[in-house]
Amino acid sequence: RVSTDLALFYNDYDRLRAFDFGFTPVPPTATFTANNAMDGHAYGGELSLNWQPVDWWRWQASYTLLQMHLRNGVVLPDATFSYRAADNPQQQFQLRSSIDLPKGFEFDTMLYHQDSLPGQGIPAYTRLDFRLGWKYRDQFEASVTLQNALDPKHAEYGNNSLVRASEIQRALYGKLTWRC
């Protein structure tokens, strides 16, 4: 009724893709050069827990930690390289409850939390989703899902000078599945 999983990692990187930005005032010239001049390392882990207190109710929880330390190998330092590690959340958490109801109905609740992305100006957010489903034998399934119940919208990725952040809006949608 209980299971757990732990995964740990350490990665050492060299010759990662990087970009140099330069500017000369006379004549005014801007340069943008791709190279393989970044190195560094990343480490972290993921812990997950599954618990089924009764046959009709399941809980799943997971936590992820990511630490990245990247360095620019180019002689002229550039502040844009420090943002690469900050484009990934350091911590993420997920909690899910799945309940099997009578007559083939299911009710799922999912809670997600993600740390901020300081390199993109994206704040941390917490998302709550609900799903009500119905299965008829193994061939047919219908469900309705409410996504992002806590906020009308939130940004997830891509807020910088090149890519504008798109915001994930609250959504209600249905799904029909038929298997032959």
Solvent accessible surface area in square Angstrom, and as a share of the most:
residue,aa,sasa,rsa
1,R,165,0.60
2,V,98,0.57
3,S,60,0.38
4,T,95,0.55
5,D,88,0.45
6,L,112,0.56
7,A,55,0.43
8,L,134,0.67
9,F,78,0.32
10,Y,134,0.51
11,N,59,0.30
12,D,112,0.58
13,Y,72,0.27
14,D,105,0.54
15,R,171,0.63
16,L,55,0.27
17,R,136,0.50
18,A,0,0.00
19,F,56,0.23
20,D,33,0.17
21,F,97,0.40
22,G,31,0.30
23,F,135,0.56
24,T,72,0.42
25,P,97,0.61
26,V,134,0.77
27,P,98,0.61
28,P,108,0.68
29,T,60,0.35
30,A,81,0.63
31,T,71,0.41
32,F,121,0.51
33,T,71,0.41
34,A,51,0.40
35,N,34,0.17
36,N,60,0.31
37,A,27,0.21
38,M,2,0.01
39,D,47,0.24
40,G,0,0.00
41,H,44,0.20
42,A,2,0.02
43,Y,84,0.32
44,G,11,0.10
45,G,10,0.10
46,E,81,0.36
47,L,89,0.44
48,S,26,0.17
49,L,79,0.40
50,N,63,0.32
51,W,115,0.40
52,Q,54,0.24
53,P,39,0.24
54,V,55,0.32
55,D,102,0.53
56,W,128,0.45
57,W,74,0.26
58,R,83,0.30
59,W,70,0.25
60,Q,83,0.37
61,A,25,0.19
62,S,27,0.17
63,Y,79,0.30
64,T,33,0.19
65,L,59,0.29
66,L,41,0.21
67,Q,37,0.17
68,M,46,0.21
69,H,78,0.35
70,L,33,0.16
71,R,123,0.45
72,N,38,0.20
73,G,55,0.53
74,V,39,0.23
75,V,143,0.82
76,L,139,0.69
77,P,120,0.76
78,D,34,0.17
79,A,78,0.61
80,T,63,0.36
81,F,11,0.05
82,S,80,0.52
83,Y,111,0.42
84,R,82,0.30
85,A,27,0.21
86,A,22,0.17
87,D,38,0.20
88,N,52,0.27
89,P,22,0.14
90,Q,94,0.42
91,Q,73,0.32
92,Q,74,0.33
93,F,78,0.32
94,Q,73,0.32
95,L,56,0.28
96,R,78,0.29
97,S,13,0.08
98,S,10,0.06
99,I,36,0.18
100,D,56,0.29
101,L,71,0.36
102,P,106,0.67
103,K,176,0.75
104,G,32,0.31
105,F,80,0.33
106,E,29,0.13
107,F,71,0.30
108,D,8,0.04
109,T,35,0.20
110,M,15,0.07
111,L,54,0.27
112,Y,55,0.21
113,H,67,0.30
114,Q,27,0.12
115,D,33,0.17
116,S,44,0.28
117,L,2,0.01
118,P,90,0.57
119,G,16,0.15
120,Q,7,0.03
121,G,52,0.50
122,I,5,0.02
123,P,92,0.58
124,A,48,0.37
125,Y,28,0.11
126,T,46,0.27
127,R,42,0.15
128,L,33,0.17
129,D,3,0.02
130,F,62,0.26
131,R,41,0.15
132,L,75,0.38
133,G,2,0.02
134,W,84,0.30
135,K,93,0.39
136,Y,107,0.41
137,R,175,0.64
138,D,119,0.62
139,Q,85,0.38
140,F,64,0.27
141,E,27,0.12
142,A,24,0.19
143,S,16,0.10
144,V,66,0.38
145,T,12,0.07
146,L,56,0.28
147,Q,52,0.23
148,N,0,0.00
149,A,24,0.19
150,L,91,0.45
151,D,51,0.26
152,P,91,0.57
153,K,109,0.46
154,H,16,0.07
155,A,18,0.14
156,E,48,0.22
157,Y,132,0.50
158,G,2,0.02
159,N,66,0.34
160,N,78,0.40
161,S,116,0.75
162,L,151,0.75
163,V,83,0.48
164,R,217,0.79
165,A,19,0.15
166,S,76,0.49
167,E,83,0.37
168,I,63,0.32
169,Q,121,0.54
170,R,107,0.39
171,A,37,0.28
172,L,128,0.64
173,Y,99,0.38
174,G,57,0.55
175,K,121,0.51
176,L,135,0.67
177,T,32,0.19
178,W,182,0.64
179,R,122,0.45
180,C,155,0.93
